[in-house]
Amino acid sequence: MPDPQGTRAISRGKKSSSMLESLLLLALCLFVGLIALGVCVYVAAAGLLFTLDGLLLIIISLTIGGIFMLNVAWSAYTGELKQLLGQLRKNKGLGIRS
Protein backbone atom coordinates (compact mmCIF):
# COMPACT_ATOMS: atom_id res chain seq x y z
CA MET A 1 0.00 0.00 0.00
CA PRO A 2 1.47 3.38 -0.95
CA ASP A 3 2.35 5.87 1.74
CA PRO A 4 0.75 9.15 0.54
CA GLN A 5 1.69 11.26 3.56
CA GLY A 6 5.28 10.05 3.74
CA THR A 7 4.94 8.88 7.33
CA ARG A 8 7.75 6.35 6.95
CA ALA A 9 10.22 9.11 6.12
CA ILE A 10 8.96 11.14 9.07
CA SER A 11 9.35 8.19 11.46
CA ARG A 12 12.94 7.65 10.30
CA GLY A 13 13.67 11.32 10.96
CA LYS A 14 12.10 11.05 14.40
CA LYS A 15 14.28 8.03 15.22
CA SER A 16 17.53 9.90 14.55
CA SER A 17 16.10 12.96 16.28
CA SER A 18 15.14 10.82 19.26
CA MET A 19 18.67 9.39 19.42
CA LEU A 20 20.17 12.87 19.41
CA GLU A 21 17.72 14.08 22.05
CA SER A 22 18.53 11.12 24.29
CA LEU A 23 22.26 11.72 23.96
CA LEU A 24 21.87 15.43 24.70
CA LEU A 25 19.68 14.66 27.72
CA LEU A 26 22.26 12.22 29.10
CA ALA A 27 25.08 14.70 28.45
CA LEU A 28 23.15 17.44 30.27
CA CYS A 29 22.42 15.10 33.20
CA LEU A 30 26.09 14.15 33.41
CA PHE A 31 27.13 17.82 33.28
CA VAL A 32 24.72 18.85 36.06
CA GLY A 33 25.77 15.88 38.20
CA LEU A 34 29.46 16.74 37.83
CA ILE A 35 28.80 20.41 38.61
CA ALA A 36 26.95 19.39 41.79
CA LEU A 37 29.88 17.18 42.78
CA GLY A 38 32.23 20.09 42.08
CA VAL A 39 30.21 22.31 44.41
CA CYS A 40 30.62 19.73 47.17
CA VAL A 41 34.38 19.60 46.61
CA TYR A 42 34.54 23.40 46.62
CA VAL A 43 32.63 23.64 49.91
CA ALA A 44 34.96 21.08 51.52
CA ALA A 45 38.09 22.80 50.15
CA ALA A 46 36.90 26.25 51.27
CA GLY A 47 36.53 25.02 54.85
CA LEU A 48 32.77 25.55 54.98
CA LEU A 49 32.07 21.88 55.55
CA PHE A 50 30.99 22.15 59.17
CA THR A 51 28.98 25.34 58.95
CA LEU A 52 25.22 25.34 58.59
CA ASP A 53 25.45 26.99 55.16
CA GLY A 54 28.02 24.49 53.98
CA LEU A 55 26.09 21.48 55.22
CA LEU A 56 22.87 22.64 53.58
CA LEU A 57 24.69 23.40 50.33
CA ILE A 58 26.26 19.95 50.34
CA ILE A 59 22.94 18.23 51.07
CA ILE A 60 21.17 20.15 48.29
CA SER A 61 24.02 19.63 45.81
CA LEU A 62 24.25 15.91 46.51
CA THR A 63 20.49 15.53 46.18
CA ILE A 64 20.35 17.35 42.85
CA GLY A 65 23.49 15.64 41.56
CA GLY A 66 22.24 12.24 42.69
CA ILE A 67 18.95 12.65 40.86
CA PHE A 68 20.64 13.66 37.62
CA MET A 69 23.39 11.03 37.88
CA LEU A 70 20.76 8.37 38.60
CA ASN A 71 19.39 8.98 35.10
CA VAL A 72 22.84 8.41 33.57
CA ALA A 73 23.49 5.37 35.75
CA TRP A 74 20.12 3.82 34.88
CA SER A 75 20.78 4.39 31.19
CA ALA A 76 24.15 2.67 31.50
CA TYR A 77 22.63 -0.19 33.53
CA THR A 78 19.87 -0.90 31.02
CA GLY A 79 22.24 -0.70 28.05
CA GLU A 80 20.56 2.34 26.51
CA LEU A 81 23.74 4.41 26.70
CA LYS A 82 25.81 1.69 24.99
CA GLN A 83 23.16 1.34 22.28
CA LEU A 84 23.00 5.10 21.67
CA LEU A 85 26.77 5.40 21.45
CA GLY A 86 26.90 2.41 19.09
CA GLN A 87 24.30 3.99 16.82
CA LEU A 88 26.22 7.27 16.88
CA ARG A 89 29.46 5.52 15.90
CA LYS A 90 27.68 3.59 13.14
CA ASN A 91 26.14 6.76 11.72
CA LYS A 92 29.46 8.63 11.82
CA GLY A 93 31.29 5.69 10.23
CA LEU A 94 28.88 5.71 7.28
CA GLY A 95 29.12 9.48 6.95
CA ILE A 96 25.43 9.96 7.76
CA ARG A 97 24.58 13.22 9.39
CA SER A 98 21.46 13.51 11.47
C-alpha positions as a Markdown table, in Angstrom:
| # | Residue | x | y | z |
|---|---|---|---|---|
| 1 | Met | 0.0 | 0.0 | 0.0 |
| 2 | Pro | 1.5 | 3.4 | -0.9 |
| 3 | Asp | 2.3 | 5.9 | 1.7 |
| 4 | Pro | 0.8 | 9.1 | 0.5 |
| 5 | Gln | 1.7 | 11.3 | 3.6 |
| 6 | Gly | 5.3 | 10.1 | 3.7 |
| 7 | Thr | 4.9 | 8.9 | 7.3 |
| 8 | Arg | 7.7 | 6.4 | 6.9 |
| 9 | Ala | 10.2 | 9.1 | 6.1 |
| 10 | Ile | 9.0 | 11.1 | 9.1 |
| 11 | Ser | 9.3 | 8.2 | 11.5 |
| 12 | Arg | 12.9 | 7.6 | 10.3 |
| 13 | Gly | 13.7 | 11.3 | 11.0 |
| 14 | Lys | 12.1 | 11.0 | 14.4 |
| 15 | Lys | 14.3 | 8.0 | 15.2 |
| 16 | Ser | 17.5 | 9.9 | 14.6 |
| 17 | Ser | 16.1 | 13.0 | 16.3 |
| 18 | Ser | 15.1 | 10.8 | 19.3 |
| 19 | Met | 18.7 | 9.4 | 19.4 |
| 20 | Leu | 20.2 | 12.9 | 19.4 |
| 21 | Glu | 17.7 | 14.1 | 22.0 |
| 22 | Ser | 18.5 | 11.1 | 24.3 |
| 23 | Leu | 22.3 | 11.7 | 24.0 |
| 24 | Leu | 21.9 | 15.4 | 24.7 |
| 25 | Leu | 19.7 | 14.7 | 27.7 |
| 26 | Leu | 22.3 | 12.2 | 29.1 |
| 27 | Ala | 25.1 | 14.7 | 28.4 |
| 28 | Leu | 23.2 | 17.4 | 30.3 |
| 29 | Cys | 22.4 | 15.1 | 33.2 |
| 30 | Leu | 26.1 | 14.1 | 33.4 |
| 31 | Phe | 27.1 | 17.8 | 33.3 |
| 32 | Val | 24.7 | 18.9 | 36.1 |
| 33 | Gly | 25.8 | 15.9 | 38.2 |
| 34 | Leu | 29.5 | 16.7 | 37.8 |
| 35 | Ile | 28.8 | 20.4 | 38.6 |
| 36 | Ala | 27.0 | 19.4 | 41.8 |
| 37 | Leu | 29.9 | 17.2 | 42.8 |
| 38 | Gly | 32.2 | 20.1 | 42.1 |
| 39 | Val | 30.2 | 22.3 | 44.4 |
| 40 | Cys | 30.6 | 19.7 | 47.2 |
| 41 | Val | 34.4 | 19.6 | 46.6 |
| 42 | Tyr | 34.5 | 23.4 | 46.6 |
| 43 | Val | 32.6 | 23.6 | 49.9 |
| 44 | Ala | 35.0 | 21.1 | 51.5 |
| 45 | Ala | 38.1 | 22.8 | 50.1 |
| 46 | Ala | 36.9 | 26.2 | 51.3 |
| 47 | Gly | 36.5 | 25.0 | 54.9 |
| 48 | Leu | 32.8 | 25.5 | 55.0 |
| 49 | Leu | 32.1 | 21.9 | 55.5 |
| 50 | Phe | 31.0 | 22.1 | 59.2 |
| 51 | Thr | 29.0 | 25.3 | 59.0 |
| 52 | Leu | 25.2 | 25.3 | 58.6 |
| 53 | Asp | 25.4 | 27.0 | 55.2 |
| 54 | Gly | 28.0 | 24.5 | 54.0 |
| 55 | Leu | 26.1 | 21.5 | 55.2 |
| 56 | Leu | 22.9 | 22.6 | 53.6 |
| 57 | Leu | 24.7 | 23.4 | 50.3 |
| 58 | Ile | 26.3 | 19.9 | 50.3 |
| 59 | Ile | 22.9 | 18.2 | 51.1 |
| 60 | Ile | 21.2 | 20.1 | 48.3 |
| 61 | Ser | 24.0 | 19.6 | 45.8 |
| 62 | Leu | 24.3 | 15.9 | 46.5 |
| 63 | Thr | 20.5 | 15.5 | 46.2 |
| 64 | Ile | 20.3 | 17.4 | 42.8 |
| 65 | Gly | 23.5 | 15.6 | 41.6 |
| 66 | Gly | 22.2 | 12.2 | 42.7 |
| 67 | Ile | 19.0 | 12.6 | 40.9 |
| 68 | Phe | 20.6 | 13.7 | 37.6 |
| 69 | Met | 23.4 | 11.0 | 37.9 |
| 70 | Leu | 20.8 | 8.4 | 38.6 |
| 71 | Asn | 19.4 | 9.0 | 35.1 |
| 72 | Val | 22.8 | 8.4 | 33.6 |
| 73 | Ala | 23.5 | 5.4 | 35.8 |
| 74 | Trp | 20.1 | 3.8 | 34.9 |
| 75 | Ser | 20.8 | 4.4 | 31.2 |
| 76 | Ala | 24.2 | 2.7 | 31.5 |
| 77 | Tyr | 22.6 | -0.2 | 33.5 |
| 78 | Thr | 19.9 | -0.9 | 31.0 |
| 79 | Gly | 22.2 | -0.7 | 28.0 |
| 80 | Glu | 20.6 | 2.3 | 26.5 |
| 81 | Leu | 23.7 | 4.4 | 26.7 |
| 82 | Lys | 25.8 | 1.7 | 25.0 |
| 83 | Gln | 23.2 | 1.3 | 22.3 |
| 84 | Leu | 23.0 | 5.1 | 21.7 |
| 85 | Leu | 26.8 | 5.4 | 21.5 |
| 86 | Gly | 26.9 | 2.4 | 19.1 |
| 87 | Gln | 24.3 | 4.0 | 16.8 |
| 88 | Leu | 26.2 | 7.3 | 16.9 |
| 89 | Arg | 29.5 | 5.5 | 15.9 |
| 90 | Lys | 27.7 | 3.6 | 13.1 |
| 91 | Asn | 26.1 | 6.8 | 11.7 |
| 92 | Lys | 29.5 | 8.6 | 11.8 |
| 93 | Gly | 31.3 | 5.7 | 10.2 |
| 94 | Leu | 28.9 | 5.7 | 7.3 |
| 95 | Gly | 29.1 | 9.5 | 6.9 |
| 96 | Ile | 25.4 | 10.0 | 7.8 |
| 97 | Arg | 24.6 | 13.2 | 9.4 |
| 98 | Ser | 21.5 | 13.5 | 11.5 |
